[in-house]
Amino acid sequence: MEALIKFVQDEFVTKKEFPEFGAGDTITVYYEIREGEKTRTQFFRGVVIQVKGTGITKTFTIRKMSGTVGVERIFPLNMPALQKIEINKKGSVRRARIYYFRGLTGKKARIKEKRM
């Protein structure tokens, strides 16, 4: 059964090429929004909290601060409206899912940048 599901996913789902990123990275996601007949591109820039799943079901969560309110958004990696992903900063964190980041404010909410 798993082989059949994998075959269907490989054959019929178009995959886009996006750069590799992980938890702690600051990225900008450009996605398309439809409002009636019109379409426009909007971006969401924030820190990746987690990357979850594999293959076609892969999703990632981004958190940004809008004023004093934290806003999180979950994006499926194979979403048709997703146009491009830019990596702004590579973060150096020890965890794959940095949920503790939600409780941090001020200077404690900074993530050390990874040198390349």
N, C-alpha and C positions, 0 to 999 in steps of 0.2 A: 504494500500500500504506500509506504514512504517513497519507494522508487517511482511509483506512478505520479505522486504529487510533485516530486522533484523534477520529473520529466516535463510535466505540464508547466511548471514555473519557468523552467529553462527555455521552453519553446515559445510560450505565448506572452510572457511579460518582458517588456523592454526595460533594460537596465541602463541607467545613466551613470557616467563616470564622475565621481566626486572624490575630493582629496580625503586622505585618512586623517581622522581626528579622534580624540578621546576626552575623557573627563578632565576638567580643568582648563581646556582650551577655550579661548575667546574666538567665536566665529560670527560671521554675518551670513544669514540665510536670505536669499532673494526668492520670493514666491509670488505667484500671480493671483490676483483677486478679481472676481467677476462681480460687478454691480449692475444688474440689469443686462443691458446689451454691451456695456463697456467693460474693458479689462485694463487693469493697471498692475504695476509691479510694486510690491511693498517689501521692505526688509526688516529683519528682526536680528538685533545684535546683542549677544550675551554670552554667558559662560555655560559650557556644556556640563550638566549635572550628571547625566548618565547616558550610556549607549546600551541598548537592550535588544536582544534577539539576533537572529542570523538570517542571511539570505533575503528573501522577499518581505519578511516580517520585521526587519530591522527598524528600530525607532530610536530617536534621541531626544532628550529633554534639554531645553535651553532656559536659563534664568537671567533676567535683566531687572534692573531697578528703574522704575518709572516714578521719579520723585522719591517719596519715602516708601512706596509700595513695591513689593517684589512681584514680578509677573513671570510665570513659567508657561512654556508652550511645548507641546510634544509634536514632533514632526515624524511621519513615516518617511523612510529614506526613498521609497519608490513612489512617492506622491506625484501625480502628473503635473501639479501646479508648481512643483519645486523647479526653479530655474538654475540657480547656481549657489555654491557654498564657498565662502572665502574664509581662510584661516587668518585671523589677525594676530593672535599670540598663542604660542604653545605654553601651556601651564605645567608646572611640576607639582604633581600631587601623588600621594601614595595609595589612594583608593580608586576603585573603578566606578564607584557611585558616591558622590560627595554630598550626601544629604545634609551633613553637618553645616554646609555652606549657607543653608537657609537661616540658621540662627545667628550668623555672624553679621555685625554691622561695623561701619567705620573702617579704621585701619586694619582691623582683624580680618576683614572680608577681602583682603588682597591675596592674590595667588602669585607665588614666585614664578618668574618666567624661566623657561628651560632654554639654556644656551645650546646653540647648534654649531 
